[in-house]
Amino acid sequence: MSAADVVHWMLTALFAAGAVHALRDGVLARSSGWRSRVDHVLDIAMALAMAMMPWTSGYMLPRLPQTVFFAAAALWFPLTAVRRAQKSGLVDIARRLPHAAGMAAMAWMTYLTAGSSHETLAEGISSAHHTAHVGHSTGVKGGDLVTGVLALYLLVCALRSLTRDMPPLCGASGTVDVATSMCGPYNHFWHGSMALGTAIMLLMHC
């Protein structure tokens, strides 16, 4: 087993666990509203697609419909916050941008895979290699920019989510306060882990 396979297995386990978390604490939670349930259904779809991506070789699942689906999902998160009051709406949009970035990264990866798979099937391996070589000098710079911006933003979101609760946890003195405040760090851990896993998958895939 190569090092890349080990990383892929770790990412698969992470995204599978993230899908279970979103199902249990989001979709099946009685306190969740309709928008929260839709959010978590989209998170589950992305997590499962991410978990399967390293093992499908670009042919077992239709990539173009996935690109359209996740691009629409990326728009869902900010657009569903626009109709709120101006001040709270902007805060809500900012809070939902990491989810939108994850969906955009998934759409971008499936778009690249769909393009490369189409080239290979339609023109053969040698033609696809030639196209990729030409693209390296013409259009790939823009693709690298998209990949870099998405990966950088996801890494920043991951670090913020994974570290934002460290000072309160380290300085907490009462066990009751710690017990009652674990819901926030728990959710931040999962949000940060999913963002980090998505960034790693994006960099490995592209």
N, C-alpha and C positions, 0 to 999 in steps of 0.2 A: 504494500500500500504506500503510495507516494504521499509527500507532505501536503500536496493540494487536495488529495482525497481525504486526509485527516481533517483539514480545514473545512471541506465541504460537509463531512459528517457532523462536525461541531455546529456549523451553521444550520444544517438540517434539523438537528436536535433543538437548537435555539428557536427557530421559526415554528417548529411543531409545538414546542412549549408555549410560545407566544400565541398561537392559534387557540390552544386549550385555555389559556388565561383570558383571552378576549371572549371566548364562548361562555366561560363560567362566570366571570365578573362583569360582563357587559350584556351579552344577548340574553342570558338566562336570569340575570338579576332583576328582581321585581321592581326595584326603584328606578330602573333605566327608562327614560322616555323614548319616544319613537326615533328622534334624531340620534340619540346615543346608540340605540340598537342598530341603526343603519351604519353608523360610524364603525361599530365593532364588527358588523358583518363584512364591511369592506376590509377592515384590518385582518379578519380571518382569511378572506380570499387572497389577500396579498401574502400573508404568512405561509399559506399552503402552497401558493405558486412559487414563492421563494424556496420553500423546502424541497420542492420537486425539480426546480430549475437545473441544478447541477447534474441530474441523472437522466434528463429527458433528451439530451443531445439536439434539442431544437426541432425535433420531428414528431414526438409523441403528442404534443399539445399544439393546437392552432395558435400561432403567435400574433397574427394581425388582429383577430378579435380581442386578444388579451391587451394589445396596445391600446385599442379604442376604449376598452372597459376601464383600464387603469388611468388613462388620460382623463376620462370622464370623472373617475373617482378623485383624481387630483383636483379637479375643479369643484367637486362637491363640497369639500371641506371649507374653502374660503367663501364660496357663494352662499352657503346656508347660514353664514354669519353676517352677511351684508345687510339683510333686512332688519336687523336689530337697531337699537338706538345708536347714534353716531359714536359716542364715547365707548360704551360697552361693546359695540360692534367691532370697533378697531381692536380692542383687547381680545375679543373672541377670535377674530381673524388671526392675530399674532399667535394665539395659543394653538390654533389649528393648522398653522403653516408647517410644522414638522410632519404631521400626518400627510399633508398635501405633497410635501417633498418626497416622502417615502413612496407614495403612489406614482409621482412623476418619475422617480428613479426606476420603478418597476416597469412603467410604460416605456421608458427609454431603453432599458435592457431588452425588452421583448421586441421593440422596434428594430434594434440593431440585429438581433437574432433572426427576425423575419426577413430583413434585407439580405443578410449573408446566406440564409438558407435558400432564399429565392434565387440568388445569383448562382449558387452551387448546383441546384436542381435544374435550372434552365440552361446554363451555359457550360456546365462541367467544372471540374476542379481547377484545371489550368486557367480557364477564363476568369473564374472567380479570384484566383490568385493574382492575375494581372489587374483585375478591377480593384482589388484591395491595395495593390502596389500603387496604382494611379491615385486612388483615394487618399493614400498616405500623404501625397504631395499637394492635393487640392482641397478635398472636403473634410478630411479627418481632423484638421485643426479646429474647426467649429465643433465637431463631435467631442474632441478632447476637452474643449472649453465647457461644454454642457456637462460632461462627466465630472470634470474637476469642480465646477460650481456646486453641483448636487452633492458630491462626496464631501466637500468642505463644509457645506451647510449641515449635512447630516452628522458629521463628526462634531461640529460645534454643539448641535442639539444634544447629541449623546453625552458629551462631557458635561454639559450644563445639567442634564437630568440626573446623571449618575453622581454628581458631586454636590448638588444644591442642598441636600439634606445632611451632609456630613457634619458641619458645625453643630446643629441642634442635637444630633444623635450623640456626638462626643460629649457635649456639655450637659446632657440630660441627667438629672439626679434622681428623679422619682420614677419608680417602675410603672406607676399608673399613667403618668404623662407619656412615657415611652409607648405603652400599650395602646393608648388612645390616639397616638400620633403616627402609628405605623402604616396607616392606610395611604398617606401621601408618599412617603418613601417607597412603599411597595409599588405603587403605580409609576413613580418616577423611575424606579429600577427597570421596570418592563419597557417603558417608553425609551429610556436610554439604551437598553440592550437591543431593542429592535432597530433603533436608528443606527447604532454601531454595526450591527450585523448587516443592515442594508447597505451601509457605506462600504463595508468590506466586500460584500457580494458585487457591488457596482464596480469597484476597482478591479476585482479579479475577473469579472465577466467582460469588461470593456477593455 
